[in-house]
Amino acid sequence: VWQAPEMLLDIENATPASGYLLLCFSAGYFIHDALDIIVSHQSRASWEYLVHHGMAISAFFSGIFLGRFMAAGMLSLFVEVSNIFLTIRMLLRLSNTPAPALYTLNKYINLGMYLLFRLAPQAYLTWYFVRYVEVRGQGAFLIVNLFLLDAMILTYFSRLLRSDFCPGRRRSSKDPADRK
């Protein structure tokens, strides 16, 4: 986005060379991670991630092979920034280290990063597709993907809020926000 800010205005046709390589690399990562989940027999516990990975791979391949909407794929990768703080959160919870101040600091940073790097780009992409993209062919496929991702991201966000900001609720180790 820094190298090609025009992507924000033309999500459909902006195709920087670095974006093409980023989508190829990211598709490879998601394929590898999905295979790792399957091979390590974690499919049943991580089915949500397999669905997410399948949607991401198909959307990235759509951009890679059809040469359209590569900018949308690149913008959707902003969510990975918030994964840093979700991972720190998970490690703090798993370590049982008595560091409540560190956990509290991270939970507020995590909330900010979630809003800035997950919800904001997803909302922008959804708005853009609803407003500007013709709902046929590849556009229809991608808008369905976006709506499914919207539902997943909002579900994870509500789980994160309940887990970290509602002290009366019992924390669950099966909370997907802990795994991502």
Beta strands, then each sheet from edge to edge (+ up, - down):
end
